[in-house]
Amino acid sequence: MSKHWTPVTERHLAAMLRHAEQQLDPALHQIWRLIRLPLPELWQQHPWGDEGCGFWVVAVFGKTCVYFNDISQGFNSSIFMSWGHIEDYQTRTDALDVHLERLFQSHPDLTSAAN
């Protein structure tokens, strides 16, 4: 890890999410409302998340979580086997809307659930 990296704070993440929500088109906003957590949760991811005590998970659907990787500064998805543990480390630099669009395309079941 870089000596200049510091984990994102919950307060900063909340501000980022508020801004990102304003940018969502209606279809993505509908999906977001269905999958987002009421409050972000800090989940463990070994070994990459160890230094920052994990990553903030902001949404869940099925056995998939959406989390903010504050090392790469982007939203990513992973499967999880147990609540609170991210299985796959991803390094996308996606903004929330870009990541939700990716999910929307790869999970057509979200489309039908949002309608």
mmCIF file of the C-alpha atoms, coordinates in Angstrom:
data_MODEL
# 
_entry.id   MODEL 
# 
loop_
_atom_site.group_PDB 
_atom_site.id 
_atom_site.type_symbol 
_atom_site.label_atom_id 
_atom_site.label_alt_id 
_atom_site.label_comp_id 
_atom_site.label_asym_id 
_atom_site.label_entity_id 
_atom_site.label_seq_id 
_atom_site.pdbx_PDB_ins_code 
_atom_site.Cartn_x 
_atom_site.Cartn_y 
_atom_site.Cartn_z 
_atom_site.occupancy 
_atom_site.B_iso_or_equiv 
_atom_site.pdbx_formal_charge 
_atom_site.auth_seq_id 
_atom_site.auth_comp_id 
_atom_site.auth_asym_id 
_atom_site.auth_atom_id 
_atom_site.pdbx_PDB_model_num 
ATOM 1   C CA . MET A 1 1   ? 0.000   0.000   0.000   1.00 0.00 ? 1   MET A CA 1 
ATOM 2   C CA . SER A 1 2   ? 1.023   3.561   -0.553  1.00 0.00 ? 2   SER A CA 1 
ATOM 3   C CA . LYS A 1 3   ? 2.017   5.603   2.470   1.00 0.00 ? 3   LYS A CA 1 
ATOM 4   C CA . HIS A 1 4   ? -0.364  8.253   1.119   1.00 0.00 ? 4   HIS A CA 1 
ATOM 5   C CA . TRP A 1 5   ? -3.435  5.986   1.154   1.00 0.00 ? 5   TRP A CA 1 
ATOM 6   C CA . THR A 1 6   ? -5.954  6.479   3.920   1.00 0.00 ? 6   THR A CA 1 
ATOM 7   C CA . PRO A 1 7   ? -9.311  4.712   4.151   1.00 0.00 ? 7   PRO A CA 1 
ATOM 8   C CA . VAL A 1 8   ? -12.383 6.691   3.155   1.00 0.00 ? 8   VAL A CA 1 
ATOM 9   C CA . THR A 1 9   ? -14.431 7.855   6.115   1.00 0.00 ? 9   THR A CA 1 
ATOM 10  C CA . GLU A 1 10  ? -18.087 6.976   6.463   1.00 0.00 ? 10  GLU A CA 1 
ATOM 11  C CA . ARG A 1 11  ? -18.923 10.684  6.322   1.00 0.00 ? 11  ARG A CA 1 
ATOM 12  C CA . HIS A 1 12  ? -17.032 11.192  3.046   1.00 0.00 ? 12  HIS A CA 1 
ATOM 13  C CA . LEU A 1 13  ? -18.591 8.053   1.575   1.00 0.00 ? 13  LEU A CA 1 
ATOM 14  C CA . ALA A 1 14  ? -22.078 9.286   2.537   1.00 0.00 ? 14  ALA A CA 1 
ATOM 15  C CA . ALA A 1 15  ? -21.391 12.575  0.735   1.00 0.00 ? 15  ALA A CA 1 
ATOM 16  C CA . MET A 1 16  ? -20.132 10.694  -2.337  1.00 0.00 ? 16  MET A CA 1 
ATOM 17  C CA . LEU A 1 17  ? -23.264 8.522   -2.347  1.00 0.00 ? 17  LEU A CA 1 
ATOM 18  C CA . ARG A 1 18  ? -25.599 11.530  -2.035  1.00 0.00 ? 18  ARG A CA 1 
ATOM 19  C CA . HIS A 1 19  ? -23.893 13.162  -5.008  1.00 0.00 ? 19  HIS A CA 1 
ATOM 20  C CA . ALA A 1 20  ? -23.890 9.923   -7.019  1.00 0.00 ? 20  ALA A CA 1 
ATOM 21  C CA . GLU A 1 21  ? -27.599 9.337   -6.360  1.00 0.00 ? 21  GLU A CA 1 
ATOM 22  C CA . GLN A 1 22  ? -28.386 12.707  -7.924  1.00 0.00 ? 22  GLN A CA 1 
ATOM 23  C CA . GLN A 1 23  ? -26.619 11.600  -11.122 1.00 0.00 ? 23  GLN A CA 1 
ATOM 24  C CA . LEU A 1 24  ? -28.588 8.347   -11.561 1.00 0.00 ? 24  LEU A CA 1 
ATOM 25  C CA . ASP A 1 25  ? -31.097 8.082   -14.370 1.00 0.00 ? 25  ASP A CA 1 
ATOM 26  C CA . PRO A 1 26  ? -34.581 6.870   -13.299 1.00 0.00 ? 26  PRO A CA 1 
ATOM 27  C CA . ALA A 1 27  ? -33.994 3.188   -14.172 1.00 0.00 ? 27  ALA A CA 1 
ATOM 28  C CA . LEU A 1 28  ? -30.712 3.024   -12.275 1.00 0.00 ? 28  LEU A CA 1 
ATOM 29  C CA . HIS A 1 29  ? -32.195 4.955   -9.362  1.00 0.00 ? 29  HIS A CA 1 
ATOM 30  C CA . GLN A 1 30  ? -34.976 2.376   -9.139  1.00 0.00 ? 30  GLN A CA 1 
ATOM 31  C CA . ILE A 1 31  ? -32.434 -0.468  -8.976  1.00 0.00 ? 31  ILE A CA 1 
ATOM 32  C CA . TRP A 1 32  ? -30.350 1.454   -6.448  1.00 0.00 ? 32  TRP A CA 1 
ATOM 33  C CA . ARG A 1 33  ? -33.363 1.905   -4.168  1.00 0.00 ? 33  ARG A CA 1 
ATOM 34  C CA . LEU A 1 34  ? -33.958 -1.861  -4.246  1.00 0.00 ? 34  LEU A CA 1 
ATOM 35  C CA . ILE A 1 35  ? -30.420 -3.000  -3.455  1.00 0.00 ? 35  ILE A CA 1 
ATOM 36  C CA . ARG A 1 36  ? -28.825 -0.263  -1.324  1.00 0.00 ? 36  ARG A CA 1 
ATOM 37  C CA . LEU A 1 37  ? -28.249 -0.807  2.357   1.00 0.00 ? 37  LEU A CA 1 
ATOM 38  C CA . PRO A 1 38  ? -29.854 1.693   4.747   1.00 0.00 ? 38  PRO A CA 1 
ATOM 39  C CA . LEU A 1 39  ? -26.325 2.572   5.919   1.00 0.00 ? 39  LEU A CA 1 
ATOM 40  C CA . PRO A 1 40  ? -22.967 1.495   4.486   1.00 0.00 ? 40  PRO A CA 1 
ATOM 41  C CA . GLU A 1 41  ? -21.343 -1.377  6.376   1.00 0.00 ? 41  GLU A CA 1 
ATOM 42  C CA . LEU A 1 42  ? -17.626 -1.991  6.796   1.00 0.00 ? 42  LEU A CA 1 
ATOM 43  C CA . TRP A 1 43  ? -16.944 -5.550  5.584   1.00 0.00 ? 43  TRP A CA 1 
ATOM 44  C CA . GLN A 1 44  ? -13.709 -7.513  5.774   1.00 0.00 ? 44  GLN A CA 1 
ATOM 45  C CA . GLN A 1 45  ? -11.692 -8.484  2.699   1.00 0.00 ? 45  GLN A CA 1 
ATOM 46  C CA . HIS A 1 46  ? -8.422  -10.336 3.236   1.00 0.00 ? 46  HIS A CA 1 
ATOM 47  C CA . PRO A 1 47  ? -5.706  -9.449  2.547   1.00 0.00 ? 47  PRO A CA 1 
ATOM 48  C CA . TRP A 1 48  ? -6.316  -6.220  0.581   1.00 0.00 ? 48  TRP A CA 1 
ATOM 49  C CA . GLY A 1 49  ? -8.752  -4.631  3.002   1.00 0.00 ? 49  GLY A CA 1 
ATOM 50  C CA . ASP A 1 50  ? -6.812  -5.464  6.146   1.00 0.00 ? 50  ASP A CA 1 
ATOM 51  C CA . GLU A 1 51  ? -4.874  -2.200  6.426   1.00 0.00 ? 51  GLU A CA 1 
ATOM 52  C CA . GLY A 1 52  ? -8.040  -0.091  6.222   1.00 0.00 ? 52  GLY A CA 1 
ATOM 53  C CA . CYS A 1 53  ? -10.189 -2.474  8.321   1.00 0.00 ? 53  CYS A CA 1 
ATOM 54  C CA . GLY A 1 54  ? -12.140 -3.557  5.235   1.00 0.00 ? 54  GLY A CA 1 
ATOM 55  C CA . PHE A 1 55  ? -14.229 -1.868  2.573   1.00 0.00 ? 55  PHE A CA 1 
ATOM 56  C CA . TRP A 1 56  ? -17.588 -0.122  2.753   1.00 0.00 ? 56  TRP A CA 1 
ATOM 57  C CA . VAL A 1 57  ? -20.418 -2.231  1.326   1.00 0.00 ? 57  VAL A CA 1 
ATOM 58  C CA . VAL A 1 58  ? -23.234 -0.019  0.070   1.00 0.00 ? 58  VAL A CA 1 
ATOM 59  C CA . ALA A 1 59  ? -25.640 -2.500  -1.573  1.00 0.00 ? 59  ALA A CA 1 
ATOM 60  C CA . VAL A 1 60  ? -26.527 -6.193  -1.579  1.00 0.00 ? 60  VAL A CA 1 
ATOM 61  C CA . PHE A 1 61  ? -28.597 -8.397  -3.843  1.00 0.00 ? 61  PHE A CA 1 
ATOM 62  C CA . GLY A 1 62  ? -28.660 -12.165 -3.638  1.00 0.00 ? 62  GLY A CA 1 
ATOM 63  C CA . LYS A 1 63  ? -25.129 -13.238 -2.696  1.00 0.00 ? 63  LYS A CA 1 
ATOM 64  C CA . THR A 1 64  ? -23.516 -10.198 -4.351  1.00 0.00 ? 64  THR A CA 1 
ATOM 65  C CA . CYS A 1 65  ? -22.338 -7.070  -2.567  1.00 0.00 ? 65  CYS A CA 1 
ATOM 66  C CA . VAL A 1 66  ? -21.423 -3.695  -4.043  1.00 0.00 ? 66  VAL A CA 1 
ATOM 67  C CA . TYR A 1 67  ? -18.544 -2.037  -2.252  1.00 0.00 ? 67  TYR A CA 1 
ATOM 68  C CA . PHE A 1 68  ? -16.378 1.042   -2.516  1.00 0.00 ? 68  PHE A CA 1 
ATOM 69  C CA . ASN A 1 69  ? -12.710 0.171   -2.971  1.00 0.00 ? 69  ASN A CA 1 
ATOM 70  C CA . ASP A 1 70  ? -11.011 3.202   -1.505  1.00 0.00 ? 70  ASP A CA 1 
ATOM 71  C CA . ILE A 1 71  ? -7.623  1.978   -2.717  1.00 0.00 ? 71  ILE A CA 1 
ATOM 72  C CA . SER A 1 72  ? -8.648  2.111   -6.403  1.00 0.00 ? 72  SER A CA 1 
ATOM 73  C CA . GLN A 1 73  ? -11.298 4.790   -5.717  1.00 0.00 ? 73  GLN A CA 1 
ATOM 74  C CA . GLY A 1 74  ? -14.159 2.968   -7.404  1.00 0.00 ? 74  GLY A CA 1 
ATOM 75  C CA . PHE A 1 75  ? -17.241 0.835   -6.892  1.00 0.00 ? 75  PHE A CA 1 
ATOM 76  C CA . ASN A 1 76  ? -16.895 -2.926  -7.331  1.00 0.00 ? 76  ASN A CA 1 
ATOM 77  C CA . SER A 1 77  ? -18.945 -6.078  -6.807  1.00 0.00 ? 77  SER A CA 1 
ATOM 78  C CA . SER A 1 78  ? -18.146 -9.388  -5.196  1.00 0.00 ? 78  SER A CA 1 
ATOM 79  C CA . ILE A 1 79  ? -19.876 -12.519 -4.138  1.00 0.00 ? 79  ILE A CA 1 
ATOM 80  C CA . PHE A 1 80  ? -20.039 -13.191 -0.426  1.00 0.00 ? 80  PHE A CA 1 
ATOM 81  C CA . MET A 1 81  ? -20.431 -16.481 1.391   1.00 0.00 ? 81  MET A CA 1 
ATOM 82  C CA . SER A 1 82  ? -21.175 -14.952 4.782   1.00 0.00 ? 82  SER A CA 1 
ATOM 83  C CA . TRP A 1 83  ? -22.463 -11.520 5.712   1.00 0.00 ? 83  TRP A CA 1 
ATOM 84  C CA . GLY A 1 84  ? -19.601 -9.154  6.431   1.00 0.00 ? 84  GLY A CA 1 
ATOM 85  C CA . HIS A 1 85  ? -16.934 -10.848 4.275   1.00 0.00 ? 85  HIS A CA 1 
ATOM 86  C CA . ILE A 1 86  ? -16.111 -9.784  0.704   1.00 0.00 ? 86  ILE A CA 1 
ATOM 87  C CA . GLU A 1 87  ? -14.749 -12.742 -1.264  1.00 0.00 ? 87  GLU A CA 1 
ATOM 88  C CA . ASP A 1 88  ? -13.324 -11.127 -4.412  1.00 0.00 ? 88  ASP A CA 1 
ATOM 89  C CA . TYR A 1 89  ? -11.046 -8.122  -4.537  1.00 0.00 ? 89  TYR A CA 1 
ATOM 90  C CA . GLN A 1 90  ? -11.725 -5.958  -7.597  1.00 0.00 ? 90  GLN A CA 1 
ATOM 91  C CA . THR A 1 91  ? -9.928  -2.788  -8.659  1.00 0.00 ? 91  THR A CA 1 
ATOM 92  C CA . ARG A 1 92  ? -12.383 -1.058  -10.976 1.00 0.00 ? 92  ARG A CA 1 
ATOM 93  C CA . THR A 1 93  ? -12.474 2.708   -10.766 1.00 0.00 ? 93  THR A CA 1 
ATOM 94  C CA . ASP A 1 94  ? -16.171 2.922   -11.647 1.00 0.00 ? 94  ASP A CA 1 
ATOM 95  C CA . ALA A 1 95  ? -18.392 5.718   -10.454 1.00 0.00 ? 95  ALA A CA 1 
ATOM 96  C CA . LEU A 1 96  ? -21.595 4.424   -8.867  1.00 0.00 ? 96  LEU A CA 1 
ATOM 97  C CA . ASP A 1 97  ? -23.730 5.047   -11.960 1.00 0.00 ? 97  ASP A CA 1 
ATOM 98  C CA . VAL A 1 98  ? -21.239 3.249   -14.222 1.00 0.00 ? 98  VAL A CA 1 
ATOM 99  C CA . HIS A 1 99  ? -21.077 0.304   -11.853 1.00 0.00 ? 99  HIS A CA 1 
ATOM 100 C CA . LEU A 1 100 ? -24.865 0.068   -11.527 1.00 0.00 ? 100 LEU A CA 1 
ATOM 101 C CA . GLU A 1 101 ? -25.189 0.154   -15.308 1.00 0.00 ? 101 GLU A CA 1 
ATOM 102 C CA . ARG A 1 102 ? -22.721 -2.740  -15.502 1.00 0.00 ? 102 ARG A CA 1 
ATOM 103 C CA . LEU A 1 103 ? -24.831 -4.661  -12.953 1.00 0.00 ? 103 LEU A CA 1 
ATOM 104 C CA . PHE A 1 104 ? -28.012 -3.768  -14.800 1.00 0.00 ? 104 PHE A CA 1 
ATOM 105 C CA . GLN A 1 105 ? -26.597 -5.297  -17.990 1.00 0.00 ? 105 GLN A CA 1 
ATOM 106 C CA . SER A 1 106 ? -25.107 -8.401  -16.392 1.00 0.00 ? 106 SER A CA 1 
ATOM 107 C CA . HIS A 1 107 ? -28.063 -9.195  -14.104 1.00 0.00 ? 107 HIS A CA 1 
ATOM 108 C CA . PRO A 1 108 ? -31.317 -8.956  -16.076 1.00 0.00 ? 108 PRO A CA 1 
ATOM 109 C CA . ASP A 1 109 ? -33.184 -10.129 -12.965 1.00 0.00 ? 109 ASP A CA 1 
ATOM 110 C CA . LEU A 1 110 ? -32.515 -6.678  -11.472 1.00 0.00 ? 110 LEU A CA 1 
ATOM 111 C CA . THR A 1 111 ? -34.317 -5.098  -14.412 1.00 0.00 ? 111 THR A CA 1 
ATOM 112 C CA . SER A 1 112 ? -37.479 -7.114  -13.832 1.00 0.00 ? 112 SER A CA 1 
ATOM 113 C CA . ALA A 1 113 ? -37.355 -6.516  -10.074 1.00 0.00 ? 113 ALA A CA 1 
ATOM 114 C CA . ALA A 1 114 ? -37.134 -2.764  -10.619 1.00 0.00 ? 114 ALA A CA 1 
ATOM 115 C CA . ASN A 1 115 ? -40.289 -2.656  -12.771 1.00 0.00 ? 115 ASN A CA 1 
# 
